[in-house]
Amino acid sequence: MVKLVLVLGDQLSDTLSALSAADQARDVVVMSEVATEAGYVPHHPKKIAFIFAAMRKFAARLKAGGWRVAYTRLDDPDTAGSMPGELLRRAAEFSANEVIATEPGEWRLIDALGEVPLTVTLLEDDRFIASHREFEGWAEGRKSLRMEYFYREMRRKTGLLMDGNQPEGGQWNFDHDNRKPAPDSVTFEGPMRFEPDDVVRDVLALVEERFGDNFGDLHPFTLATDAEQAQAHLQHWLDGGAPSFGDFQDAMLHDHRFLFHAFVGAYINSGLLDPVAVCWAVEAAFRAGHVPLNAAEGFIRQVIGWREYVRGIYFLEGRDYTDRNILGHERKLPDVFWGGKTWMNCMSHAVAQTKEEGYAHHIQRLMVTGNFALLAGIDPAEVHEWYLAVYIDAFEWVEAPNVIGMSQFADGGIIASKPYVSSGNYIHKMSDYCGTCSYKVKEKTGPDACPFNLLYWDFLVRHRDRFSNNPRMGQMYRVWDKMDTQRQSTVLHDAQTFLTKLDSGDLV
């Protein structure tokens, strides 16, 4: 009996468990570009084009390897329009009643497949190091689920950057070496760029027609769309960007959007690159003396530590995780997140970069757009949907914990021990944004004051009952309490003036 083998757009891996479990001589691979997946949030056009192009190339790769592939394009007149509908259509076509699938990375899709009236077998996604059971075992009985301790287990399990039973260099984490302000010059040119081929051009035409009104620039499109290109891009970064990645991974510059970042998140999350193989390549560069230890460790921690950890949290916390709103924030997402004009140079730059590239690095997401959303009290569900929509590397299993937990503290501290909030001083230290901003980062009150300075104190006062006893935040409350009452009143008044303008759609 023929079985259908479902391959999703973020499962483009030769070693996918569903493919390994199938009979190549008998079974049929089902791949579909469907409207429900392309439109459940207003995805960035580059993201849709990247996934569709990579899917088409992967399907061709499977066919060349001897698989039967039933592929549906978005504009196919026979499309069912949804993944369950496509499975039912193909089941009728091939007289199949069983489906083999690797577990999707979103509860939404897992539940949708569970309602398909066929026998659907979901296999573990063994492209991750830690299984659900392993993460649950690690989490059981712990008072707090901090990534650092889970990361050490992943180091031991993989052997990456280990010296026998001890971490290379005598310590697990070199993060204190990875917080340098932006350098005076950047010689690395950023991601490797690829000229669209015929497959990509066909996809670009389709996406422009169907999703041209979505937030985000489709052109120029220079992303890798197959495993060979992604591997070439990785080597390009290892040769040029990796040596300086550690030192400057938190820095931000107007004219260097990517600095020394690897820009491999989308390629790993879609399956074009294997995460552990990427980490071994980074370790090899360290062993060869090409990449310093702080850079190698910082990168590997993001992949086998943070990436694995947030996936574990997403599935451990369950389907309602994206609904969490422990701080009770309800403000609507303002137009500035969709490219509306603002005098805030850091926000303007981060959003413009997001619009043009479908990318911003982790500090831009956490300490600029995320920091602003948290300080302003924006509804975390709206923030979550924005991040899910606008970044090409965003799939819910990785995006939701980063936003709901790390960025917006909406989960009440499952991931972060304190909210990641700061005044304008942090952005000033780590970037060149403030020098050309209409606001003055050194001004604490008044119409010229940096909004981050005002909103920082307003946030702390609003949530004093929750955070004043937090050992990592107590010092800031003591600073506030030492201010004279007139200054306190002025700060809070100016913050409310700003938020009122934000709510009314005025230019801020």
Buried (B, 14 or more C-beta within 10 A) or exposed (E): EBBBBBBBBBBBBEEBBBBEBBEEEEBBBBBBBBBBBBBBBBBBBBBBBBBBBBBBBBBBBBEEEEBBBBBBBBEBEEBBBBBBBBBBBBBEBBEBBBBBBBBBBBBBBBEBBEEBEBEBEBBEBEBBBBBBEBBEEBBEEEEEBBBEBBBBBBBEBBEBBBEEEEBBBEEBBBBEBBBBBBBEEBEBEBBBEBEBEEBBEBBBEBBEEBBEEBBBBBEEBBBBBBBEBBBEBBEBBBEBBBBBBBBBBBBBBBEBBBBBBBBBBBBBBBBBBBBBEBBBBBBEBBEEEBBBBBBBBBBBBBBBBBBBBBBBBBBBBEEEBBEBBBBEBEBEBBBBBEBBEBBBBBBBBBBBBBBBBBBBBBBBBBBBBBBBBBBBBBBBBBBBBBBBBBBBBBBBBBBBBBBBBBBBBBBEBBBBEEBBBBBBBBBBBBBBBBEEBEBBBEBBBEEEBBBBBBBBBBBBBBBEEBBBEBEEBEEBBEEBEEBEEEEBEBBBEBBEEBBEBBEEEEEB
